[in-house]
């Protein structure tokens, strides 16, 4: 059982010892929330997107990956005239591919588009 988890970094594991002395292992989920503000009339991105990461990368030590992801989304959706439903799928696919190439990890990506 422990060989399965040997490939994981220890800071992403949660160890819990129960009353019987058994050790339970849990993996912290890797979640990213992408928040986009879209112009209601033109459908273009207003400002830069915001990306909130939990359990994926330590922003204090390596926030450059998150910043490059923000720039990637800003360049792709800054021109306007995007269908609202297609934006969610495109952002997820684009960032999933980008973050896997950079970190070899696949976080769960949740997108939220707010029309202003």
Phi and psi in degrees as GROMACS dihedral restraints (atoms count N, CA, C in turn):
[ dihedral_restraints ]
;  ai    aj    ak    al  type     phi  dphi    fc
    3     4     5     6     1   -73.5    20    10
    4     5     6     7     1   -23.9    20    10
    6     7     8     9     1   -64.4    20    10
    7     8     9    10     1   -33.2    20    10
    9    10    11    12     1   -60.5    20    10
   10    11    12    13     1   -38.3    20    10
   12    13    14    15     1   -91.1    20    10
   13    14    15    16     1    -1.1    20    10
   15    16    17    18     1   -67.6    20    10
   16    17    18    19     1   -22.5    20    10
   18    19    20    21     1   -79.8    20    10
   19    20    21    22     1   -13.9    20    10
   21    22    23    24     1   -85.7    20    10
   22    23    24    25     1   148.2    20    10
   24    25    26    27     1   -74.1    20    10
   25    26    27    28     1   139.9    20    10
   27    28    29    30     1   -66.3    20    10
   28    29    30    31     1   -24.2    20    10
   30    31    32    33     1   -71.8    20    10
   31    32    33    34     1   -11.7    20    10
   33    34    35    36     1   -98.0    20    10
   34    35    36    37     1     3.5    20    10
   36    37    38    39     1  -103.5    20    10
   37    38    39    40     1   142.5    20    10
   39    40    41    42     1  -115.7    20    10
   40    41    42    43     1   120.0    20    10
   42    43    44    45     1  -104.1    20    10
   43    44    45    46     1   129.8    20    10
   45    46    47    48     1  -129.3    20    10
   46    47    48    49     1   128.2    20    10
   48    49    50    51     1  -101.6    20    10
   49    50    51    52     1   124.4    20    10
   51    52    53    54     1   -90.3    20    10
   52    53    54    55     1  -176.6    20    10
   54    55    56    57     1   -63.7    20    10
   55    56    57    58     1   -29.6    20    10
   57    58    59    60     1   -84.1    20    10
   58    59    60    61     1    -1.2    20    10
   60    61    62    63     1    88.9    20    10
   61    62    63    64     1     5.4    20    10
   63    64    65    66     1   -78.5    20    10
   64    65    66    67     1   144.4    20    10
   66    67    68    69     1  -103.9    20    10
   67    68    69    70     1   125.7    20    10
   69    70    71    72     1  -103.9    20    10
   70    71    72    73     1   136.0    20    10
   72    73    74    75     1  -110.3    20    10
   73    74    75    76     1   132.6    20    10
   75    76    77    78     1  -129.2    20    10
   76    77    78    79     1   140.5    20    10
   78    79    80    81     1   -93.0    20    10
   79    80    81    82     1   133.0    20    10
   81    82    83    84     1   -70.2    20    10
   82    83    84    85     1   134.4    20    10
   84    85    86    87     1   -71.0    20    10
   85    86    87    88     1   147.7    20    10
   87    88    89    90     1  -102.1    20    10
   88    89    90    91     1   110.9    20    10
   90    91    92    93     1  -126.1    20    10
   91    92    93    94     1   137.6    20    10
   93    94    95    96     1  -128.4    20    10
   94    95    96    97     1   132.9    20    10
   96    97    98    99     1  -113.1    20    10
   97    98    99   100     1   124.3    20    10
   99   100   101   102     1  -107.3    20    10
  100   101   102   103     1   122.5    20    10
  102   103   104   105     1  -112.6    20    10
  103   104   105   106     1   120.6    20    10
  105   106   107   108     1  -116.2    20    10
  106   107   108   109     1   135.9    20    10
  108   109   110   111     1  -106.2    20    10
  109   110   111   112     1   118.1    20    10
  111   112   113   114     1  -111.9    20    10
  112   113   114   115     1   141.1    20    10
  114   115   116   117     1   -67.9    20    10
  115   116   117   118     1   129.2    20    10
  117   118   119   120     1   -65.2    20    10
  118   119   120   121     1   -37.4    20    10
  120   121   122   123     1   -84.1    20    10
  121   122   123   124     1   -46.5    20    10
  123   124   125   126     1   -92.4    20    10
  124   125   126   127     1   -19.6    20    10
  126   127   128   129     1    73.6    20    10
  127   128   129   130     1    16.4    20    10
  129   130   131   132     1   -98.3    20    10
  130   131   132   133     1   162.6    20    10
  132   133   134   135     1   -72.0    20    10
  133   134   135   136     1   133.5    20    10
  135   136   137   138     1  -104.3    20    10
  136   137   138   139     1   115.7    20    10
  138   139   140   141     1    73.2    20    10
  139   140   141   142     1  -164.6    20    10
  141   142   143   144     1   -95.2    20    10
  142   143   144   145     1   149.2    20    10
  144   145   146   147     1   -69.6    20    10
  145   146   147   148     1   158.6    20    10
  147   148   149   150     1  -114.7    20    10
  148   149   150   151     1   134.1    20    10
  150   151   152   153     1  -122.0    20    10
  151   152   153   154     1   123.6    20    10
  153   154   155   156     1  -109.5    20    10
  154   155   156   157     1   127.9    20    10
  156   157   158   159     1  -118.8    20    10
  157   158   159   160     1   135.7    20    10
  159   160   161   162     1  -132.2    20    10
  160   161   162   163     1   118.2    20    10
  162   163   164   165     1    78.2    20    10
  163   164   165   166     1     7.1    20    10
  165   166   167   168     1   -99.2    20    10
  166   167   168   169     1   -66.7    20    10
  168   169   170   171     1  -131.9    20    10
  169   170   171   172     1   152.9    20    10
  171   172   173   174     1   -82.3    20    10
  172   173   174   175     1   108.3    20    10
  174   175   176   177     1   -62.8    20    10
  175   176   177   178     1   -32.5    20    10
  177   178   179   180     1   -65.9    20    10
  178   179   180   181     1   -34.3    20    10
  180   181   182   183     1   -95.8    20    10
  181   182   183   184     1   -33.4    20    10
  183   184   185   186     1  -144.2    20    10
  184   185   186   187     1    64.3    20    10
  186   187   188   189     1   -81.9    20    10
  187   188   189   190     1    -5.8    20    10
  189   190   191   192     1   -66.3    20    10
  190   191   192   193     1   -30.4    20    10
  192   193   194   195     1   -65.5    20    10
  193   194   195   196     1   -42.0    20    10
  195   196   197   198     1   -65.0    20    10
  196   197   198   199     1   -43.9    20    10
  198   199   200   201     1   -62.4    20    10
  199   200   201   202     1   -39.4    20    10
  201   202   203   204     1   -68.3    20    10
  202   203   204   205     1   -33.1    20    10
  204   205   206   207     1   -65.2    20    10
  205   206   207   208     1   -40.0    20    10
  207   208   209   210     1   -61.6    20    10
  208   209   210   211     1   -44.4    20    10
  210   211   212   213     1   -63.9    20    10
  211   212   213   214     1   -38.8    20    10
  213   214   215   216     1   -60.4    20    10
  214   215   216   217     1   -45.4    20    10
  216   217   218   219     1   -67.4    20    10
  217   218   219   220     1   -41.4    20    10
  219   220   221   222     1   -62.0    20    10
  220   221   222   223     1   -41.7    20    10
  222   223   224   225     1   -69.0    20    10
  223   224   225   226     1   -41.1    20    10
  225   226   227   228     1   -70.4    20    10
  226   227   228   229     1   -34.5    20    10
  228   229   230   231     1  -113.3    20    10
  229   230   231   232     1     9.4    20    10
  231   232   233   234     1   -76.1    20    10
  232   233   234   235     1   -17.0    20    10
  234   235   236   237     1   -78.8    20    10
  235   236   237   238     1   -28.0    20    10
  237   238   239   240     1    99.3    20    10
  238   239   240   241     1   179.8    20    10
  240   241   242   243     1    57.0    20    10
  241   242   243   244     1    53.9    20    10
  243   244   245   246     1  -112.6    20    10
  244   245   246   247     1   141.4    20    10
  246   247   248   249     1   -71.8    20    10
  247   248   249   250     1   133.5    20    10
  249   250   251   252     1   -57.7    20    10
  250   251   252   253     1   -43.4    20    10
  252   253   254   255     1   -71.3    20    10
  253   254   255   256     1   -30.0    20    10
  255   256   257   258     1   -76.4    20    10
  256   257   258   259     1   -24.0    20    10
  258   259   260   261     1   -61.1    20    10
  259   260   261   262     1   -44.0    20    10
  261   262   263   264     1   -59.1    20    10
  262   263   264   265     1   -46.9    20    10
  264   265   266   267     1   -65.7    20    10
  265   266   267   268     1   -43.6    20    10
  267   268   269   270     1   -65.4    20    10
  268   269   270   271     1   -41.3    20    10
  270   271   272   273     1   -64.1    20    10
  271   272   273   274     1   -45.7    20    10
  273   274   275   276     1   -60.5    20    10
  274   275   276   277     1   -46.6    20    10
  276   277   278   279     1   -65.0    20    10
  277   278   279   280     1   -44.1    20    10
  279   280   281   282     1   -63.8    20    10
  280   281   282   283     1   -49.6    20    10
  282   283   284   285     1   -71.6    20    10
  283   284   285   286     1   -35.2    20    10
  285   286   287   288     1   -60.6    20    10
  286   287   288   289     1   -46.8    20    10
  288   289   290   291     1   -63.2    20    10
  289   290   291   292     1   -46.1    20    10
  291   292   293   294     1   -62.5    20    10
  292   293   294   295     1   -48.8    20    10
  294   295   296   297     1   -68.4    20    10
  295   296   297   298     1   -32.0    20    10
  297   298   299   300     1   -67.7    20    10
  298   299   300   301     1   -40.9    20    10
  300   301   302   303     1   -63.0    20    10
  301   302   303   304     1   -36.2    20    10
  303   304   305   306     1   -81.5    20    10
  304   305   306   307     1   -38.7    20    10
  306   307   308   309     1  -121.3    20    10
  307   308   309   310     1   -10.9    20    10
  309   310   311   312     1    61.1    20    10
  310   311   312   313     1    31.3    20    10
  312   313   314   315     1  -126.8    20    10
  313   314   315   316     1   154.9    20    10
  315   316   317   318     1  -123.2    20    10
  316   317   318   319     1    91.2    20    10
  318   319   320   321     1   -76.2    20    10
  319   320   321   322     1   157.4    20    10
  321   322   323   324     1   -76.1    20    10
  322   323   324   325     1   127.0    20    10
  324   325   326   327     1  -111.3    20    10
  325   326   327   328     1   123.6    20    10
  327   328   329   330     1  -114.7    20    10
  328   329   330   331     1   127.4    20    10
  330   331   332   333     1  -110.4    20    10
  331   332   333   334     1   143.8    20    10
  333   334   335   336     1  -133.1    20    10
  334   335   336   337     1   123.0    20    10
  336   337   338   339     1  -112.9    20    10
  337   338   339   340     1   123.9    20    10
  339   340   341   342     1  -111.2    20    10
  340   341   342   343     1   124.8    20    10
  342   343   344   345     1   -87.4    20    10
  343   344   345   346     1   127.9    20    10
